[in-house]
Amino acid sequence: MPESNHQSFRERYGPTAIVAGASEGLGRSWAEAIAARGVNLILIARRADKLEATAEAIRGRHGVTVEAVSMDLGQPNLPAELGALLRAHDIGLGVYNACYSRIGPFLDVSQEDKLAMVDVNVRGPLLFAHVLAPHLVKRGQGGLVLMSSMSGFQGTAMVGTYAATKAFNTVLGETLWEELGRHGVDAMVCAAGATTTPNFLDETPEHRRAMARPLSSDEVVAEAIERLGHTPTVIPGFTNRLAQFVFGRLATRTAAIRFLSRTTRKMYS
Ligand SMILES: NC(=O)c1ccc[n+]([C@@H]2O[C@H](COP(=O)([O-])OP(=O)(O)OC[C@H]3O[C@@H](n4cnc5c(N)ncnc54)[C@H](OP(=O)(O)O)[C@@H]3O)[C@@H](O)[C@H]2O)c1
C-alpha cells in the first residue's frame, strides 16, 4: 500500500489505537495491520505472557509503541479500566474483537456459559463503545470497529446464544455508523465468515464439505481495514458475500435457518 494511504490512515485514526482481544487470531491481525500504518497500540487480552509476546513482535516489526494490558473484558469494572486508558492515551481508533463462544444445543449449554457469552460479547462491546464514542466525538474524528460474524444474520442450531450476541454487535455497530458518522467518526461492523484462528475448530472432512475455504485472519483484516470509513458493514471474502446474498436475500428465512442449522449440526457433531 502507498505510504500516502498509511499517512492518511495515521492522521485519521492515530496516534494510538486500542484493540480489545489482541494476542492472537483476528485481534492480532488487526493489531498488525494498524501498526503497519504507523499507529501506536494498546493491546488487551487476559494471558499476559502471550499478549506481551505479540506486543514485542509488533514493536520489532513496525517500530510503533505497543502497550500490553492484561485484563478480562468480561469483568464488572470494565468502564473504569477503559476510562483510565483513555485518560492516559490519545486514542483515535478502537477495535472490539474478543469473544467467548460455547457450541452446543441451547438445552445443553449451561447458564454460566450463556451469561459468559453475554458478558464478553455483548456487555463488553457495549461498554467499550459507551466509553470510547464520546471521546472520539469530542476529537471530531476516529474509528470504532465491532467484530461480528455471519452467524449473526439468522438463527442457527448449535450456536444460538453466540450468534445472537453477534447480531447485537451488528445492529449496534450499524447504528453507531449512522450516529457517530455525523460527528466525523467512522464506526464499522466486520461480519467475518469462517476464519482460521487458534479457536476455530480444526478442519475435519465434515468441515471441508460444509463450507468454502476459511479465510486467514490476515485476509479478513486486510479487506476489512480498507473498508473502514466507507461502509457500515464489511463481509470479507467473495464467497462469504455470495453466501450472505443467497441466504439473506434469495432463500426464505425458514429455508436459510433449516439449511444452516443442518450444516452446523453436521460440522459440530
Ligand atoms: N474465527 C472465526 O471463524 C470467526 C468467524 C466469525 C467471526 N469471528 C469473530 O472474530 C472475533 C475474533 O475471533 P477469534 O477466533 O480470533 O477469537 P479468539 O481466538 O476467541 O480470541 C481472540 C482474542 O481475544 C482475547 N480474549 C478472549 N476473551 C477475552 C476476555 N474475556 N478478555 C480479554 N481478552 C479476551 C484472547 O486472548 P486471551 O485468551 O489471552 O484473553 C485472544 O487474544 C470474535 O469476535 C469472533 O466472534 C470469528
The ligand as an SDF file (V2000), in Angstrom:
LIG
                    3D

 48 52  0  0  0  0  0  0  0  0999 V2000
  -12.6290  -17.3740   13.9580 N   0  0  0  0  0  0  0  0  0  0  0  0
  -13.7390  -17.3710   13.2360 C   0  0  0  0  0  0  0  0  0  0  0  0
  -14.0190  -18.2850   12.4500 O   0  0  0  0  0  0  0  0  0  0  0  0
  -14.6890  -16.2020   13.3530 C   0  0  0  0  0  0  0  0  0  0  0  0
  -15.7880  -16.1470   12.4780 C   0  0  0  0  0  0  0  0  0  0  0  0
  -16.6680  -15.0870   12.5670 C   0  0  0  0  0  0  0  0  0  0  0  0
  -16.4540  -14.0970   13.4980 C   0  0  0  0  0  0  0  0  0  0  0  0
  -15.4090  -14.1670   14.3640 N   0  0  0  0  0  0  0  0  0  0  0  0
  -15.2700  -13.1020   15.3580 C   0  0  0  0  0  0  0  0  0  0  0  0
  -13.9670  -12.5770   15.3250 O   0  0  0  0  0  0  0  0  0  0  0  0
  -13.5290  -12.2500   16.6280 C   0  0  0  0  0  0  0  0  0  0  0  0
  -12.2130  -12.9120   16.9200 C   0  0  0  0  0  0  0  0  0  0  0  0
  -12.2830  -14.2870   16.7190 O   0  0  0  0  0  0  0  0  0  0  0  0
  -11.0650  -15.2320   17.1000 P   0  0  0  0  0  0  0  0  0  0  0  0
  -11.4160  -16.5980   16.6430 O   0  0  0  0  0  0  0  0  0  0  0  0
   -9.7960  -14.6300   16.6430 O   0  0  0  0  0  0  0  0  0  0  0  0
  -11.2100  -15.0850   18.7120 O   0  0  0  0  0  0  0  0  0  0  0  0
  -10.4920  -15.7440   19.9620 P   0  0  0  0  0  0  0  0  0  0  0  0
   -9.3640  -16.5740   19.4820 O   0  0  0  0  0  0  0  0  0  0  0  0
  -11.5410  -16.3830   20.7780 O   0  0  0  0  0  0  0  0  0  0  0  0
   -9.9790  -14.5120   20.8180 O   0  0  0  0  0  0  0  0  0  0  0  0
   -9.1990  -13.5420   20.3100 C   0  0  0  0  0  0  0  0  0  0  0  0
   -8.5010  -12.7500   21.3960 C   0  0  0  0  0  0  0  0  0  0  0  0
   -9.4000  -12.2960   22.4070 O   0  0  0  0  0  0  0  0  0  0  0  0
   -8.8070  -12.4580   23.6990 C   0  0  0  0  0  0  0  0  0  0  0  0
   -9.8900  -12.6190   24.6580 N   0  0  0  0  0  0  0  0  0  0  0  0
  -10.8440  -13.5820   24.6580 C   0  0  0  0  0  0  0  0  0  0  0  0
  -11.6580  -13.4170   25.7290 N   0  0  0  0  0  0  0  0  0  0  0  0
  -11.1920  -12.3280   26.4000 C   0  0  0  0  0  0  0  0  0  0  0  0
  -11.6040  -11.6590   27.5900 C   0  0  0  0  0  0  0  0  0  0  0  0
  -12.6380  -12.0990   28.3190 N   0  0  0  0  0  0  0  0  0  0  0  0
  -10.9170  -10.5650   27.9950 N   0  0  0  0  0  0  0  0  0  0  0  0
   -9.8480  -10.1290   27.2830 C   0  0  0  0  0  0  0  0  0  0  0  0
   -9.4140  -10.7220   26.1580 N   0  0  0  0  0  0  0  0  0  0  0  0
  -10.0860  -11.8060   25.7190 C   0  0  0  0  0  0  0  0  0  0  0  0
   -7.9150  -13.6940   23.5340 C   0  0  0  0  0  0  0  0  0  0  0  0
   -6.8100  -13.6940   24.4370 O   0  0  0  0  0  0  0  0  0  0  0  0
   -6.8900  -14.3300   25.9300 P   0  0  0  0  0  0  0  0  0  0  0  0
   -7.4950  -15.6810   25.7720 O   0  0  0  0  0  0  0  0  0  0  0  0
   -5.4980  -14.3410   26.4230 O   0  0  0  0  0  0  0  0  0  0  0  0
   -7.7460  -13.3900   26.7230 O   0  0  0  0  0  0  0  0  0  0  0  0
   -7.4050  -13.5300   22.1080 C   0  0  0  0  0  0  0  0  0  0  0  0
   -6.2830  -12.7020   22.0760 O   0  0  0  0  0  0  0  0  0  0  0  0
  -14.6520  -12.6540   17.5680 C   0  0  0  0  0  0  0  0  0  0  0  0
  -15.4190  -11.5240   17.9190 O   0  0  0  0  0  0  0  0  0  0  0  0
  -15.4830  -13.6290   16.7630 C   0  0  0  0  0  0  0  0  0  0  0  0
  -16.8510  -13.5960   17.1220 O   0  0  0  0  0  0  0  0  0  0  0  0
  -14.5210  -15.1950   14.3020 C   0  0  0  0  0  0  0  0  0  0  0  0
  1  2  1  0
  2  3  2  0
  2  4  1  0
  4  5  1  0
  4 48  2  0
  5  6  2  0
  6  7  1  0
  7  8  2  0
  8  9  1  0
  8 48  1  0
  9 10  1  0
  9 46  1  0
 10 11  1  0
 11 12  1  0
 11 44  1  0
 12 13  1  0
 13 14  1  0
 14 15  2  0
 14 16  1  0
 14 17  1  0
 17 18  1  0
 18 19  2  0
 18 20  1  0
 18 21  1  0
 21 22  1  0
 22 23  1  0
 23 24  1  0
 23 42  1  0
 24 25  1  0
 25 26  1  0
 25 36  1  0
 26 27  1  0
 26 35  1  0
 27 28  2  0
 28 29  1  0
 29 30  1  0
 29 35  2  0
 30 31  1  0
 30 32  2  0
 32 33  1  0
 33 34  2  0
 34 35  1  0
 36 37  1  0
 36 42  1  0
 37 38  1  0
 38 39  2  0
 38 40  1  0
 38 41  1  0
 42 43  1  0
 44 45  1  0
 44 46  1  0
 46 47  1  0
M  CHG  2   8   1  16  -1
M  END
$$$$
